Amino acid sequence: MAVGIGVSVLVGGERVDPADVLGAVSPLAHGVTVRRSGSVLLLTANEVGSLAALAEPLAAWWQGYGPTEGDSAVALRFAGQYGASEMTYCRPDLAVEIVRDTILVESGPVYGPGERPGVVRRVGAWLVRPFRVGFTATQVQVVEEQGVLTVALAGREWDDTPRCLEFQACDPTYEHYDPEDDEGLCLVTEAQAPAWNGLRAIRLDRGLLRVRLTREAATELGLRSPALNVRLRLEPAELAALRVGLGKFFALTAAHASPKLSLGDPNATDDL
């Protein structure tokens, strides 16, 4: 099924004509159908990755109107599977990444006449939209203490909100290990709400850590999607420590679950 998303820019509450961005979008729209509906760009493709490739010109379109912190006069609006959402400001150096992540998360199926989900499903999706789905990590810590391995990433969201994600697992070789206390792999966020055995997959791909959860775990962690993308702004030594720590974490959790793990090429550059 095709996926799609609607994108527009509002200045002072009024949508602007997208004619000036069409010339920048079209050369990059490989496999993407670009249409206009009034002042809204309608983007559809067979794969969401093709839509995400348009993040740079879309971010530049929005940034060109000069959004400023604390002022909602300039907004980039998306219309996707969770309803409508707006971004009114982010750090300019993060704009492309944030737009790309938003497209990846909010693009959804393109429905024909009579196929759109009912109002209850749409309202339910709208209610879970405000929960965060990713952040930029600038710190990593790997700690083994009291028989527990913790791999922690900390950083901030695009609006400077502090964020963190911790992976925790018990070490059965610890001298005081008690299997009755070992509930399996644990994920914890800055809200200190744990989720047990809800990890499906992790992929470390240069400057990005892709975390895939069960829907139950995403709900327990207060995330709007089971797909969590953590951008990594780490030094090479920190990235190496993260790779080693995650490898140990997965080795310790083998008895409880079998999530998929891809730690990528250790010689790859941090270039997302």
Steps between C-alpha positions, in 0.01 A plus 500: 500500500621849415594737782458873504508824694380856449737792566438873515654815647291753689601860563276697730243222485476506120642232270762623255517407134729196460605597148846609615578159655374286212815569298717376789287193576450370147865403421514293822157342466618161374202267522292775662182647358476870583163670469350824618167540673468872539802601710571147626761270348374141481787253489445129430739211436523124531758530780523754780876531446433671166289759680766554768753582227310827448573621855773744400302717252192490724702612802663777295155615383383536860825651629495754218212679672709552814332304783617626840496348846193594705312626193244279323449735204686268261404132503572188298185290499473128427180308431564129548372183663475666845315808378650848464813613683708816493858599571550868577869497593805277526872561496587570135779241500247232599222604260573241228530215753177598675307531175637164382401327825154656490445374146615149597264485797192684377475386138221249465290297258328678216131410514251490218138615527329332796822341627609758757505377864197583711477794738579294814828377354592850379425658838701228677797572272464875562509448876834319494669747263647734764735236640859533381651262250871583485784724612866586446743324735824678589609279792538126552577309819563127545497389864522155660402522865348259754452239228307734270624628164365840398554659159367857513460766233422859599437814301229743404200524274480760223329744743783445756295264722735260689462138385660168583468131417650221710544131422535285814563129552610275787827307475439133593873457573485752786578329831176616664280442196147387586291376207184593691604865472582481131193611301687528172613793290380838619463832319471828691448856379538837670152450646641201697219280370644151431395259228600135525584269209346739247800539271460355150808631319792742511700624206807718544554671166776760510336813647170339595376239745171349385305337783190293426266412786183306550192721509450410866851620586453822303185571700672426831785736409263777391608491135260571216660237276681167546771640270749717692786668315785641708739725309857457623735795538780307666876491478649188333606359839150553639343333196736204547402477868133501402556219249684285756245574773204404281678179402537407868141597568368266232723218621347530847140505374518187284328290766194728512445617144656493156480852356684568177832682528704677233799697626611614156851549371735618780710676235210695354511877535245686707321641201126470492 
